[in-house]
Amino acid sequence: MARRVISLTAGLALCNGIAMARGNVECERETISVLVSPDNAWVALVQEGVCSDGVVVTVSTDTVRLVRHATVGEIQLAPHAEKPDHENDVLVVDYYGHSENRPLIQWLSPRKLQITIPNISGVGLQKSSHEDVEIVLKYEPDDPAARDRWRRERGLAPK
């Protein structure tokens, strides 16, 4: 059974590859949490994204995105159609439809953002920084051996 399971990240990549070739992937994002940096320079957003080609695959992911506080008024917080990728996206993770799997964001300092995700998470994009902000990824609970085993079983890491 485990061999037949395809991670949602892999599913999204497959869906995007096939449907984008046809030009008909529809994605929608909704902001579910917002946190302003201690110096009010940056805003971290957690956004739920749903992409579907209308036929084969529908995938839900959570994206952590950084925007300058001065431009936050340009961000639509309500559900809206949007491309699935932005340069200021710093983490994309499958949340498997369970709110307890969503990324938790915390500013450790004005230029250091910590993102906490479950130990077993399908990470599609992970950046260590964006402009002058350092991004720290924390797994809860942190069990690298279990995480590596889970990734290998799904073909997401070298065996």
ABEGO torsion letter per residue (X at the ends): XAAABBBAAAAAAAAAAAAAAAGABBBBBBBABBBBBAAGABBBBBBBBBBBAGAABBBBBBBBBBBBAAAAAABBABBBBBBABBAABABBBBAGGBAAABBBBBBABAABBBBBBBABBBBABBBABBEABBBBBBBOBBBAAAAAAAAAAAGABBX
